[in-house]
Amino acid sequence: MKNSSDRILTTHVGSLARPPEILELMRARETRRAHDAEALASQVRQSVQTVVQRQVGIGIDVPSDGEFSKTSFSTYVNDRLSGFDARTPGTR
């Protein structure tokens, strides 16, 4: 882990704007439309590399992935865990 006794280290937490090509593929995946899962994974890897390089280039000490691989905070759990079902409000 980086540390400094000379200055406060900078980082970024949270979502950064995703490139349109990632958004399009993520929307297709989220709505269960046909999409190229390999293309999405490749776009995410490439975009994360680019955004991390940009953060380092402007002096961010601890860069992040910008949450590029996560569709949204509220639906991310569905990508990582099983057993969750969507329900219509007011139903049991």
C-alpha positions in Angstrom: 0.0 0.0 0.0 1.3 3.5 -0.9 1.9 5.9 2.0 3.4 9.3 2.3 4.6 11.5 5.2 5.0 14.5 2.9 1.5 14.9 1.4 -2.0 13.5 1.4 -2.3 10.8 -1.2 -5.2 11.1 -3.7 -7.6 8.4 -4.9 -10.9 8.1 -6.6 -13.9 6.3 -5.3 -17.1 5.7 -7.3 -18.3 5.4 -10.9 -16.7 7.2 -13.8 -18.6 7.8 -17.1 -18.4 4.6 -19.2 -17.6 4.6 -22.9 -20.8 4.3 -25.1 -19.7 0.9 -26.4 -19.6 -0.5 -22.9 -22.9 1.0 -22.0 -24.6 -0.5 -25.1 -23.3 -4.0 -24.3 -24.1 -3.7 -20.6 -27.7 -2.7 -21.4 -28.1 -5.7 -23.7 -26.7 -8.0 -21.0 -28.9 -6.4 -18.3 -32.1 -6.8 -20.4 -31.1 -10.3 -21.4 -30.9 -9.3 -25.1 -28.4 -11.0 -27.4 -24.9 -9.6 -27.0 -21.3 -10.6 -27.3 -20.0 -11.4 -23.8 -16.4 -11.6 -25.0 -16.6 -8.2 -26.6 -18.0 -6.7 -23.4 -15.2 -8.3 -21.3 -12.6 -7.1 -23.8 -14.1 -3.5 -23.9 -14.1 -3.4 -20.1 -10.5 -4.6 -19.8 -9.3 -2.1 -22.4 -11.3 0.8 -20.9 -10.2 0.0 -17.4 -6.6 0.1 -18.6 -7.2 3.5 -20.3 -8.9 5.0 -17.3 -6.3 3.8 -14.9 -3.5 5.3 -17.1 -5.4 8.6 -17.3 -5.7 8.7 -13.5 -2.0 8.0 -13.0 -1.2 10.6 -15.7 -3.0 13.3 -13.8 -1.4 12.4 -10.5 -3.9 10.1 -8.8 -1.9 8.1 -6.4 -4.3 5.2 -6.0 -6.3 4.8 -9.2 -9.5 2.8 -9.5 -11.3 0.9 -12.3 -14.1 3.5 -12.2 -16.6 0.7 -11.6 -16.6 0.1 -15.4 -17.6 -3.6 -15.0 -20.6 -2.9 -12.8 -23.9 -2.1 -14.4 -25.2 -0.3 -11.3 -24.8 -0.3 -7.6 -28.3 -1.7 -7.1 -28.0 -4.6 -9.6 -24.4 -5.5 -9.1 -25.3 -8.0 -6.4 -27.1 -10.1 -9.1 -23.8 -10.5 -10.9 -22.0 -11.7 -7.8 -24.6 -13.7 -5.8 -27.4 -16.1 -6.6 -30.9 -16.5 -5.1 -32.2 -13.0 -5.7 -35.4 -12.5 -7.7 -37.1 -9.3 -8.8 -40.5 -8.6 -7.4 -43.2 -6.1 -8.3 -43.6 -3.6 -5.4 -46.5 -4.6 -3.1 -46.3 -8.3 -3.8 -45.0 -11.1 -1.7 
